[in-house]
Amino acid sequence: MSIEGASATVKGPKGTITKELPSVCEIKQDGDVINITRSTESRFHREMHGLTRALLNNMVVGVSEGFSKNLEIVGVGYRAELKGKELVLQLGYSHPIHYPVPEGLTIEVPEQTKINILGIEKDKVGQAAAEIRGFRRPEPYKGKGIRYVGEVIRRKAGKTAVSGS
């Protein structure tokens, strides 16, 4: 790891990440230990201290282990497939949706209803998963759509016939 001013570079077995960090906090490296100090105890400086720490931690975890998000597709006829550098989604629309795989990410489709997004930058992995999920968000009546694995969808009751008069 190297720190130059507000820029930090982390190298590991999975790759290299360089990021600009908030310049409010002072970052010092002593061997394997990184110390982040703030100049005052104001709310803004405390917030930036936590943000800087979290960004550095995500960089270290990303280059050593990597991040992944898993999505599942629920719905009759809904499916996904990978064609080269493009994810093709059939989600009940009149046309297939073509999603280009972002630079630095890997998308796997082990089954037609499962999508795995892998990468070393947590924010890019999460953003790609959110964009794919946004093509067909899970709806509350039948539960169809793209959801994160383990996500609980609150279901609503449909219309009921009212007898009366």
Number of C-alpha atoms within 10 A of each C-alpha: 17 12 17 10 13 14 14 18 16 19 16 15 10 14 14 17 17 14 14 14 19 15 12 17 22 15 21 15 12 7 7 6 8 13 11 14 13 15 11 11 9 9 9 10 16 17 12 17 20 12 15 21 17 12 18 18 11 18 25 21 18 24 20 17 13 19 20 19 18 17 21 20 27 18 15 10 12 18 22 23 19 19 10 9 13 15 20 17 23 17 22 14 10 7 9 14 16 15 16 14 16 13 9 12 16 15 23 14 17 12 13 16 18 20 26 19 20 22 23 25 21 18 13 18 23 16 11 19 23 17 12 18 18 13 14 18 16 22 15 14 13 14 17 18 21 27 25 18 14 9 10 10 14 10 11 11 8 9 7 6 6 6 5 4 3
